[in-house]
Amino acid sequence: MYARALTLRVSWVTVSSKRSRQRGSVNGSDLPHGEVQTDFSTVTLTPDPGNTSRVTLYIDGVPSSHIDLEDPTHLEFKYMQWMAGMLNAWFAPDRGLRVMHLGAAGCTMARYINATRPTSHQLALEVDSKLAQFCRQWFDLPRAPQLRIRIEDGRTALNTSAPQRWEVIIRDAFVDSQVPNDLTSFQAVSQVHRALTPDGIYLANCADFPPLPLARREVATLAQFFGKNIMITAEPGVFSGRRHGNVIILAAKDHDRLSEVSARIGRNLRTSSIPARLITARELEVFAAGATPFSDD
């Protein structure tokens, strides 16, 4: 979640280190009912019908995260299943990863990575301090160094990141249902490329409408740094123009690795609970042909 604001100082969410040592202490009955006000938004938690251990976090009425309090490996949102399929095809099982999350909200992907790769060290960026504190309390998130939450906008964190610091950068940040311009620009992509390790990957969530102008421009922008080492996935109906939806973009530095795992990624996506179509290589060039890259800020 990337909130509106935004003059703020950097701080760390340090609440709940005591709670975090009591894993499994949070359940559906502990969660608040009704609206909760954060620094920038109104938040509600809605349990799944018949299963109070699974809840959806709504931010200003928009479903932003789904959390299974008992099973952090459960990913309800289809685009997160696709991200997980890409990540798990790219990296060896159980390999610990250094992961930066541009946008935190309920930290669903961070919980998943911690559960499946427990030696990982993750940093989640969130500008809404109260939201971050609430999520620490409500969802019993892993504590530092497994998961640090920093109150800072994602672009600033990218600009100040050490070169080749992260093996995975995940962008899942929205303001009023759109990715902030300062995370899609030419300069932002240059910072992503600089911050990734040679074998690292960038996973970006783009919400778009037919004929997918934003996704096309994102691919064109990424190609200026990652060349042809890009693939995108979405439901077939999104690519055919029948509906809007999430387009997940993977960009990598390592062309040989991308060639090696592309078939595995395709299998993971096709066998997802909601199958997705993968576009790569020449088909992707045609997809982005003529699109104008996003300019600098």
C-alpha positions in Angstrom: 0.0 0.0 0.0 1.4 3.4 -1.0 -0.6 6.1 0.6 -1.3 9.6 -0.5 0.8 12.0 1.3 3.7 12.9 1.5 6.0 14.7 3.5 7.2 12.4 6.2 10.3 11.4 8.1 11.7 7.9 7.9 11.0 5.7 10.9 10.8 2.0 11.8 7.8 0.2 13.0 9.0 -1.4 16.2 5.8 -2.4 17.8 5.0 -6.0 18.3 8.4 -7.5 18.8 6.9 -9.0 21.9 3.9 -10.2 20.0 6.0 -11.6 17.2 7.6 -14.1 19.6 4.1 -15.5 20.3 3.3 -16.9 16.9 -0.2 -18.1 16.4 -1.6 -15.8 19.1 -3.7 -13.8 16.7 -7.1 -15.1 15.4 -10.2 -13.7 13.8 -11.8 -12.9 17.1 -8.9 -10.5 18.0 -9.5 -8.3 14.9 -11.4 -5.0 15.1 -14.9 -4.7 13.7 -15.9 -1.7 11.8 -13.8 1.1 10.3 -10.4 2.0 11.6 -8.7 5.3 10.7 -5.0 5.3 9.8 -2.8 8.2 8.8 -4.2 8.5 5.3 -7.0 6.0 4.9 -10.0 4.2 6.3 -9.4 0.5 6.8 -11.9 -2.4 7.4 -11.3 -6.1 7.9 -13.8 -8.5 6.4 -13.6 -12.2 7.4 -14.2 -14.8 4.7 -17.7 -16.3 4.9 -17.4 -19.4 7.1 -13.7 -18.9 7.9 -12.8 -16.2 10.3 -9.1 -17.0 10.1 -9.1 -15.6 6.6 -9.7 -11.8 6.2 -9.5 -9.2 3.5 -8.0 -5.9 4.3 -9.9 -3.0 2.6 -8.3 0.4 2.3 -10.8 3.1 1.4 -13.1 0.4 0.2 -10.6 -1.3 -2.1 -9.5 -4.9 -1.3 -5.7 -4.5 -0.7 -4.6 -7.7 1.0 -6.0 -11.1 1.9 -4.5 -12.7 5.0 -4.8 -16.3 6.3 -4.0 -15.9 10.0 -3.3 -19.7 10.3 -1.6 -20.4 7.0 0.8 -17.7 5.6 1.4 -19.8 2.5 -2.2 -19.4 1.4 -2.4 -16.7 -1.3 -6.0 -15.8 -2.2 -5.3 -13.1 -4.7 -4.5 -14.6 -8.1 -1.8 -12.1 -9.0 0.1 -13.1 -5.8 -0.2 -16.7 -6.8 1.4 -15.8 -10.1 4.2 -13.8 -8.4 4.9 -16.8 -6.2 5.0 -19.1 -9.2 7.5 -16.8 -10.9 9.7 -16.4 -7.8 9.7 -20.1 -7.0 10.6 -21.0 -10.6 13.5 -18.6 -10.5 15.1 -19.4 -7.2 16.0 -22.8 -5.7 13.6 -24.1 -3.0 14.3 -22.9 0.5 16.9 -20.4 -0.6 16.8 -17.4 1.6 16.4 -14.1 -0.3 16.9 -10.4 0.3 13.6 -8.9 -0.7 12.4 -5.3 -0.9 8.6 -4.6 -1.0 7.6 -1.3 -2.6 4.2 -1.2 -0.8 3.4 -3.2 2.3 -0.3 -3.1 3.4 -1.0 -6.5 5.0 2.4 -7.9 4.0 0.8 -11.0 2.5 3.7 -11.7 0.2 6.2 -11.0 2.9 4.5 -13.5 5.2 4.5 -16.1 2.3 8.2 -15.7 1.6 9.0 -15.9 5.3 7.0 -19.1 5.7 8.5 -20.8 2.6 12.0 -19.3 2.8 12.5 -18.6 6.5 16.1 -17.5 6.2 15.1 -14.5 4.0 15.6 -10.9 5.1 12.9 -8.6 3.9 12.2 -4.8 3.9 8.7 -3.5 3.4 8.2 0.2 2.6 5.0 1.8 3.8 4.2 5.5 4.1 1.2 5.0 6.4 2.7 4.6 9.9 -0.6 3.7 11.7 -1.5 1.1 9.0 1.9 -0.5 9.5 1.5 -0.6 13.2 -2.0 -2.1 13.0 -0.8 -4.8 10.5 2.0 -5.7 12.9 -0.6 -6.1 15.7 -3.4 -7.8 13.7 -1.4 -10.2 11.5 1.5 -11.3 13.8 4.1 -10.4 11.2 7.6 -11.8 11.4 9.9 -9.5 13.3 13.3 -8.0 12.3 15.6 -9.1 10.7 13.2 -11.5 8.9 10.8 -8.6 8.2 11.5 -4.9 8.7 8.8 -2.3 8.0 10.2 1.1 7.3 8.0 4.2 7.1 9.2 5.7 3.9 8.0 6.0 0.3 9.3 3.4 -2.1 11.1 5.8 -4.5 13.2 7.3 -1.7 14.1 3.8 -0.6 15.2 2.9 -4.1 17.3 6.0 -4.5 19.2 5.3 -1.3 19.5 1.6 -1.7 23.0 0.1 -2.0 23.8 -1.2 -5.5 23.0 -4.9 -6.0 21.4 -5.1 -2.6 18.3 -7.0 -3.4 17.6 -10.4 -5.0 13.9 -9.6 -5.4 12.1 -6.3 -5.6 8.3 -6.5 -5.5 6.2 -3.5 -6.5 2.6 -3.7 -5.3 1.9 0.0 -4.6 -1.2 2.0 -5.5 -2.6 5.4 -4.9 -6.3 5.6 -5.9 -6.0 2.3 -7.8 -3.0 3.5 -9.8 0.7 2.9 -9.4 2.4 6.2 -8.4 4.2 7.9 -11.3 7.5 8.1 -9.3 7.6 4.2 -9.3 7.0 3.8 -13.0 9.3 6.5 -14.4 12.5 6.0 -16.4 14.5 7.1 -13.3 12.7 4.7 -11.0 13.4 1.8 -13.3 17.1 2.8 -13.4 17.2 2.6 -9.6 15.5 -0.8 -9.6 18.1 -2.1 -12.1 20.9 -0.7 -10.0 19.6 -2.2 -6.7 19.1 -5.7 -8.1 21.8 -8.4 -7.8 23.0 -9.9 -11.1 20.6 -12.9 -10.6 17.8 -10.8 -9.2 14.3 -10.2 -10.4 11.8 -7.3 -10.4 8.1 -8.3 -10.0 5.7 -5.4 -10.7 1.9 -5.4 -10.4 0.2 -3.3 -13.0 -3.6 -2.8 -12.8 -4.8 -1.9 -16.3 -7.8 -1.7 -18.6 -8.1 -2.7 -22.3 -6.1 -2.2 -24.4 -3.5 -2.2 -21.6 -1.8 1.1 -22.3 -0.1 1.2 -18.9 1.4 -2.3 -19.1 2.6 -1.5 -22.7 4.4 1.6 -21.5 5.8 -0.2 -18.5 7.3 -2.9 -20.7 8.8 -0.2 -23.0 10.3 1.6 -20.0 11.8 -1.6 -18.5 13.2 -2.6 -21.9 15.6 0.4 -21.8 17.4 -1.2 -18.9 16.5 -4.9 -18.9 16.5 -5.3 -22.7 14.5 -8.4 -23.8 14.7 -10.0 -20.3 11.1 -9.3 -19.6 7.9 -11.4 -19.4 4.4 -10.5 -18.4 1.4 -12.6 -17.3 -2.3 -12.1 -16.8 -5.6 -13.9 -17.3 -6.3 -14.6 -21.0 -9.4 -12.4 -20.9 -7.2 -9.4 -19.9 -4.9 -9.9 -22.9 -7.8 -10.4 -25.3 -9.4 -7.1 -24.1 -12.5 -8.7 -22.6 -11.8 -7.3 -19.1 -9.6 -5.3 -16.9 -7.2 -6.9 -14.4 -3.8 -7.3 -13.0 -0.8 -7.7 -15.3 2.3 -9.0 -13.5 5.7 -8.0 -15.0 8.9 -9.9 -14.4 12.2 -8.2 -15.4 15.6 -9.8 -14.9 19.3 -9.0 -15.6 20.3 -12.6 -16.3 19.2 -13.6 -19.8 20.5 -17.2 -19.5 18.6 -17.8 -16.3 15.4 -16.4 -17.9 15.8 -18.7 -20.8 16.4 -21.6 -18.4 13.3 -21.1 -16.3 10.8 -19.6 -18.7 9.2 -23.0 -19.3 9.0 -23.7 -15.6 7.4 -20.3 -15.0 4.9 -21.1 -17.7 4.0 -24.4 -16.1 3.6 -22.8 -12.7 1.2 -20.2 -14.2 -0.9 -22.7 -16.1 -1.3 -24.9 -13.0 -2.3 -22.0 -10.8 -5.8 -22.1 -9.3 -6.6 -19.4 -11.8 -4.5 -20.1 -14.8 -2.6 -17.2 -16.5 -1.1 -16.7 -19.9 2.6 -15.8 -20.3 3.8 -13.4 -23.0 7.6 -13.3 -23.8 10.1 -12.8 -26.5 8.8 -11.7 -29.9 5.2 -11.6 -28.8 6.1 -9.2 -26.0 8.0 -7.0 -28.5 4.8 -6.8 -30.6 2.8 -6.1 -27.4 4.9 -3.1 -26.5 5.6 -1.8 -30.1 5.0 1.9 -30.3 4.4 2.4 -26.6 5.9 5.5 -25.1 8.2 4.8 -22.2 7.4 6.7 -19.0 9.6 9.7 -18.7 11.7 10.9 -15.8 9.9 12.6 -12.9 
